[in-house]
Amino acid sequence: MNFEPTTLDVLSLVKRLKREPAEHKGNAGKVILIGGAPGMAGALLLAGKACLHLGAGWTILEMLDPNSAHADVDHPELMIRLASENVHTTLDAANPDVIAIGPGLGKSDLASQYLEEVLASQKIPLVIDADALNLIGESDKLLTCLQKRNFNFPELTVLTPHPGEAAKLLKASTENIQANRLGAIQRLVEITQSIVVLKGQHTLIASPQHAPLQCLAGNPGMGTGGMGDVLTGSIAAIAGQGIRHHIDLWQATGIAVELHARAADNLVNKGVGPIGLTPSETILEMRALLNKLL
């Protein structure tokens, strides 16, 4: 495989998301996002808000923090429920089109249970981020489950590590990852057999079936907590719509990465940031940009 990156340029695919007059929420996908351990509920809420504003038909949050598992008065459209210890039954009953796991997940036994269950889940797109990546990096068992899933369902799992999470997966230092980002994404793809998004300046995307693409958009204002959670929710939303609008997980991932970066650039061009640019502002700009492209 050629690992010289070409420039990511996939926003023309957004036109496939244009909805016919009679479409309903079932055509836009049911997404479950899992995370939000005590003290980290905001991460899951950000992912959920991105998923909602980028067009998912249903956005369901499995919240691990009991104190945060209640309706969000600012976004009552989010279906927020307390994560159950009966993980298999919960996910099976929901019958989602897409699952995303990781934002604010933590490393509790329940977090590991959810991760193990989603890795064994049915043939649907799966987005893995944040502490879900750290758990895989610390567990040969979970890594084997990930590899088995990708053997059974190729190109249906995307990992979205930042350099620190990539370092844990590769048992390397963050400095080594940053010194050779192309080499790092090649190793991540080989080890995990997943679609991989290596976040950072000039984010890279690659998979076992696709040579790397490099996103040249984006700016330093994106270096703030919560931006990765927004990307996770955005990939999930586009993948959910893509099931019935002919966009696969690889394409959905590229669209989300490029929308995310270009939205941040648009905001800076309007005088919003780069210092103080927030993930919440970026979500709304992504929605505006997506609709302009339809």
Secondary structure, DSSP 4 states (H G I P E B T S, - for coil): -----EE---GGGGGGGPPPTT--GGGS-EEEEEE--TT-HHHHHHHHHHHHHTT-SEEEEEES-GGG-S--TT-TTSEEEEPPS-HHHHHHHH--SEEEE-TT--SSHHHHHHHHHHHT--SS-EEE-HHHHHHHHT-HHHHHHHHHHHHHSTT-EEE---HHHHHHHHTS-HHHHHHTHHHHHHHHHHHH-SEEEE-STT-EEEETTEEEEE-----GGG-STTHHHHHHHHHHHHHHHHHHHT--HHHHHHHHHHHHHHHHHHHHHTT--STT--HHHHHHHHHHHHHHH-
